[in-house]
């Protein structure tokens, strides 16, 4: 839930599970994605899966959020 008591939806709803399973905050994963920002969406997903042993759903959620919210 967010501070205004609304359920988190979309890719961000995966963030607590990602942090728990892979032991890093999402900011860490956005840093990883920044290093491969020149790749296409599915290439970034493949990078997380191949180099960091992340599951497809978690990798896709991080990439989707990162690409929709450039910093």
PyMOL commands that set and color helices and strands:
alter all, ss='L'
color gray80, all
select helices_A, chain A and resi 10-22+26-35+41-52+56-68
alter helices_A, ss='H'
color red, helices_A
deselect
rebuild
show_as cartoon
